[in-house]
Amino acid sequence: MADRYRLRPASPADAPALAALEEASFPDPWSVEQLLTALDDDAVRGMIAESASGEMVGYAISRTVADEGEVLSVTAAPGLRRRGIGGLLLDDALAGMRAAGAATAWLEVRESNQAAQALYHRAGFVVTGSRRRYYRHPVEDALLLRCDLRPTASSGHEAR
Ligand SMILES: CC(C)(COP(=O)(O)OP(=O)(O)OC[C@H]1O[C@@H](n2cnc3c(N)ncnc32)[C@H](O)[C@@H]1OP(=O)(O)O)[C@@H](O)C(=O)NCCC(=O)NCCS
């Protein structure tokens, strides 16, 4: 099913649409300004998933510095979840990190976010710790997840 969607790099012009998707997906969404700042960073990879008709259906923002990558955000549009969009975007973000020279990927996820944790575990992430009261609105602990990106590692995700 994921082959219904294609990926393209995000540009500053996409920031308002990204912010709208953030708003619909997170209790503590990034603002247009925060998104513009992130996309302006050369170390950041922002990718948008689009339907065949050009509708934005998800996006991922990741960053690679030296041999470490970080997934900053992965989002599939509400109403279009469990169709492979998040997996497609996450696989692409990890591939981008590998290409940029990362050996390890990191991310934080809300302790209550079962859907995202399932997505990340399926891609090979394992819990390595937690960060107390990491999130605001509402306050919640984060789990810290790590994924080995070296060549023997496999995401295990099958695009649908
Ligand atoms: C997390 C999120 C990005 C997943 O996107 P998605 O497009 O629904 O994910 P996929 O369809 O690619 O799912 C891939 C796999 O992840 C797991 N998964 C995803 N959502 C799940 C859920 N709600 N419950 C259990 N497992 C889930 C499953 O293993 C799934 O494979 P399957 O459908 O064959 O069982 C999406 O739920 C989302 O946008 N949530 C809000 C934003 C968010 O929390 N982002 C992550 C924090 S940065």
The ligand as a Gaussian input file, in Angstrom:
#p B3LYP/6-31G(d) Opt

LIG

0 1
 C        3.147000       6.755000      14.820000
 C        2.638000       6.996000      13.393000
 C        3.595000       7.934000      12.673000
 C        2.564000       5.657000      12.648000
 O        2.244000       5.951000      11.283000
 P        1.435000       4.905000      10.386000
 O        1.438000       5.417000       8.999000
 O        0.125000       4.633000      11.001000
 O        2.359000       3.617000      10.535000
 P        2.421000       2.356000       9.540000
 O        1.109000       2.145000       8.879000
 O        3.601000       2.521000       8.644000
 O        2.686000       1.184000      10.589000
 C        3.858000       0.401000      10.549000
 C        3.825000      -0.539000      11.741000
 O        3.936000       0.208000      12.960000
 C        3.134000      -0.427000      13.952000
 N        2.012000       0.435000      14.315000
 C        1.700000       1.636000      13.770000
 N        0.621000       2.164000      14.371000
 C        0.231000       1.275000      15.316000
 C       -0.821000       1.247000      16.257000
 N       -1.729000       2.251000      16.347000
 N       -0.917000       0.194000      17.086000
 C       -0.040000      -0.819000      17.023000
 N        0.986000      -0.874000      16.117000
 C        1.117000       0.171000      15.283000
 C        2.616000      -1.717000      13.331000
 O        3.614000      -2.714000      13.509000
 C        2.551000      -1.316000      11.879000
 O        2.548000      -2.406000      11.003000
 P        1.138000      -3.148000      10.651000
 O        0.154000      -2.086000      10.295000
 O        1.509000      -4.035000       9.501000
 O        0.740000      -3.891000      11.877000
 C        1.191000       7.585000      13.420000
 O        0.397000       6.836000      14.315000
 C        1.144000       9.050000      13.818000
 O        1.300000       9.921000      12.967000
 N        0.909000       9.311000      15.116000
 C        0.827000      10.709000      15.598000
 C        2.181000      11.383000      15.558000
 C        3.188000      10.628000      16.392000
 O        2.917000      10.207000      17.510000
 N        4.405000      10.465000      15.836000
 C        5.489000       9.768000      16.507000
 C        6.147000      10.579000      17.546000
 S        7.414000      11.628000      16.869000

